[in-house]
């Protein structure tokens, strides 16, 4: 019996030592996996910081471009305002505003039915201005007249009277109208919010 107890104790000892070695090996493997995961996490954190820095750089660049574009837009707007003021003061050029109600072409003659109006600043109005409508007249268009309409936020040249008629009929467009010797020489659409 003693021998049997010694054999059982020996087997138990071998099993315990073997299990302890396996647990040690498992702990070593777990420690290695944890180390690998921590290293990957560290790399991901570095990549995240790098990406955030790139996003900040892009944001600063976009702000700079927006500021530059806004300055260019304001400069262009001011130049247009100056040119319109100069045109309105040139002898022989009559500058008015209005809505083109109809475009008629008969042979080489083009006439517009224009509802003349004036855009006036008014701080009490919702958009900061009012449009005071005036008389409606039929006005002849010079054969070399230029037509400009807004497409989005940009002025676009319309090459022919027929294309201008299509554009004018899309909706009520408000125009700056330039007249020389009772003929329209240029129409430029004015943005109305």
C-alpha positions as CSV (number, residue, x, y, z in Angstrom):
1,X,0.0,0.0,0.0
2,X,2.8,2.3,0.8
3,X,4.2,1.6,-2.6
4,X,0.8,2.5,-4.1
5,X,0.7,5.8,-2.2
6,X,4.2,6.6,-3.3
7,X,3.3,5.9,-6.9
8,X,0.1,8.0,-6.6
9,X,2.1,10.8,-5.0
10,X,4.7,10.6,-7.7
11,X,2.1,10.7,-10.5
12,X,0.4,13.7,-8.7
13,X,3.8,15.4,-8.4
14,X,4.5,14.9,-12.1
15,X,1.1,16.2,-13.1
16,X,1.5,19.2,-10.8
17,X,4.9,20.1,-12.2
18,X,3.7,19.5,-15.8
19,X,0.6,21.7,-15.2
20,X,2.8,24.4,-13.7
21,X,5.1,24.4,-16.7
22,X,2.1,24.6,-19.0
23,X,0.6,27.5,-17.1
24,X,4.0,29.2,-17.2
25,X,4.1,28.7,-21.0
26,X,0.5,30.0,-21.3
27,X,1.4,33.0,-19.2
28,X,4.5,33.7,-21.4
29,X,2.4,33.4,-24.5
30,X,-0.3,35.7,-23.1
31,X,2.3,38.2,-22.1
32,X,3.8,38.1,-25.6
33,X,0.3,38.6,-27.2
34,X,-0.4,41.5,-24.8
35,X,2.9,43.0,-25.7
36,X,2.1,42.7,-29.4
37,X,-1.3,44.2,-28.9
38,X,0.1,47.1,-26.9
39,X,2.6,47.7,-29.7
40,X,-0.1,47.7,-32.3
41,X,-2.2,50.0,-30.2
42,X,0.8,52.4,-29.8
43,X,1.2,52.4,-33.6
44,X,-2.5,53.1,-34.2
45,X,-2.3,56.0,-31.7
46,X,0.6,57.4,-33.6
47,X,-1.2,57.1,-36.9
48,X,-4.3,58.7,-35.4
49,X,-2.2,61.7,-34.1
50,X,-0.6,61.9,-37.5
51,X,-4.0,61.9,-39.2
52,X,-5.4,64.5,-36.9
53,X,-2.4,66.8,-37.6
54,X,-3.0,66.4,-41.4
55,X,-6.7,67.2,-40.9
56,X,-5.7,70.4,-39.0
57,X,-3.3,71.3,-41.7
58,X,-6.0,70.8,-44.4
59,X,-8.5,72.8,-42.3
60,X,-6.0,75.7,-42.1
61,X,-5.4,75.5,-45.8
62,X,-9.1,75.5,-46.6
63,X,-9.7,78.5,-44.4
64,X,-6.9,80.3,-46.2
65,X,-8.3,79.4,-49.6
66,X,-11.8,80.5,-48.5
67,X,-10.4,83.8,-47.2
68,X,-8.5,84.3,-50.5
69,X,-11.6,83.4,-52.6
70,X,-13.7,85.8,-50.5
71,X,-11.2,88.6,-51.0
72,X,-11.1,87.9,-54.7
73,X,-14.9,87.9,-54.9
74,X,-15.1,91.2,-53.0
75,X,-12.4,92.7,-55.3
76,X,-14.3,91.6,-58.4
77,X,-17.6,92.8,-56.9
78,X,-16.0,96.2,-56.2
79,X,-14.6,96.4,-59.8
80,X,-18.1,95.6,-61.2
81,X,-19.6,98.3,-59.0
82,X,-17.0,100.8,-60.2
83,X,-17.6,99.8,-63.9
84,X,-21.3,100.1,-63.6
85,X,-21.0,103.5,-62.0
86,X,-18.6,104.6,-64.7
87,X,-21.0,103.3,-67.4
88,X,-23.9,105.2,-65.9
89,X,-22.0,108.5,-66.1
90,X,-20.8,108.1,-69.7
91,X,-22.7,110.7,-71.8
92,X,-25.1,108.9,-74.1
93,X,-25.4,105.7,-72.0
94,X,-28.7,105.4,-70.0
95,X,-28.5,102.8,-67.3
96,X,-31.7,101.4,-65.9
97,X,-33.0,98.3,-64.2
98,X,-35.9,96.1,-64.8
99,X,-37.5,92.7,-65.7
100,X,-37.6,91.4,-69.3
101,X,-41.2,90.3,-69.8
102,X,-41.0,89.2,-73.4
103,X,-38.4,88.9,-76.3
104,X,-39.6,89.3,-79.9
105,X,-37.6,88.7,-82.9
106,X,-38.8,89.8,-86.3
107,X,-36.2,89.3,-89.0
108,X,-33.1,91.3,-88.0
109,X,-35.1,93.3,-85.4
110,X,-35.1,92.3,-81.7
111,X,-37.4,94.0,-79.2
112,X,-37.8,93.5,-75.5
113,X,-40.9,94.2,-73.4
114,X,-39.3,95.6,-70.3
115,X,-40.9,96.3,-66.9
116,X,-38.6,99.0,-65.7
117,X,-37.9,99.0,-61.9
118,X,-35.5,100.3,-59.4
119,X,-33.8,98.4,-56.7
120,X,-33.6,100.6,-53.6
121,X,-31.9,99.9,-50.2
122,X,-34.4,99.6,-47.4
123,X,-33.1,98.4,-44.0
124,X,-36.7,97.5,-42.9
125,X,-37.3,95.2,-45.8
126,X,-36.5,91.5,-45.3
127,X,-33.6,91.4,-47.8
128,X,-32.5,94.9,-47.1
129,X,-34.0,96.3,-50.3
130,X,-37.2,96.9,-52.2
131,X,-38.0,96.9,-55.9
132,X,-40.1,99.8,-57.1
133,X,-41.7,98.9,-60.4
134,X,-42.2,101.6,-63.0
135,X,-43.5,101.7,-66.5
136,X,-43.5,98.9,-69.1
137,X,-41.9,99.7,-72.5
138,X,-41.0,98.0,-75.7
139,X,-37.3,98.7,-76.4
140,X,-35.3,97.8,-79.5
141,X,-32.1,95.8,-79.0
142,X,-28.9,96.7,-80.8
143,X,-27.8,93.8,-83.1
144,X,-24.4,93.7,-81.3
145,X,-25.9,93.7,-77.8
146,X,-24.4,91.6,-75.1
147,X,-26.6,89.4,-72.8
148,X,-25.3,88.2,-69.4
149,X,-27.3,85.9,-67.1
150,X,-26.5,84.3,-63.8
151,X,-25.8,80.5,-63.7
152,X,-25.4,79.7,-60.1
153,X,-23.3,82.6,-58.8
154,X,-21.5,83.4,-62.0
155,X,-22.4,85.6,-64.9
156,X,-22.6,83.7,-68.2
157,X,-22.6,85.2,-71.7
158,X,-25.6,84.3,-73.8
159,X,-24.6,84.5,-77.5
160,X,-27.9,84.8,-79.3
161,X,-31.3,86.5,-78.9
162,X,-33.1,83.2,-79.1
163,X,-31.0,81.7,-76.3
164,X,-31.6,84.9,-74.3
165,X,-35.3,84.5,-74.9
166,X,-35.2,81.0,-73.4
167,X,-33.2,82.2,-70.4
168,X,-35.5,85.2,-69.8
169,X,-38.6,83.0,-69.8
170,X,-37.2,80.6,-67.2
171,X,-38.2,83.0,-64.4
172,X,-38.4,86.7,-63.6
173,X,-34.8,87.8,-64.0
174,X,-33.8,91.3,-62.8
175,X,-31.4,93.1,-65.2
176,X,-29.2,96.1,-65.3
177,X,-30.0,97.5,-68.7
178,X,-27.7,99.8,-70.7
179,X,-29.3,101.9,-73.4
180,X,-27.6,104.0,-76.1
181,X,-29.6,106.0,-78.6
182,X,-32.8,104.3,-77.5
183,X,-31.4,100.8,-78.2
184,X,-30.4,98.2,-75.5
185,X,-26.7,97.5,-75.9
186,X,-26.2,95.3,-72.8
187,X,-28.2,93.4,-70.2
188,X,-26.6,92.0,-67.1
189,X,-28.7,90.0,-64.7
190,X,-28.6,91.3,-61.1
191,X,-28.7,88.8,-58.3
192,X,-31.8,89.0,-56.1
193,X,-31.8,86.9,-52.9
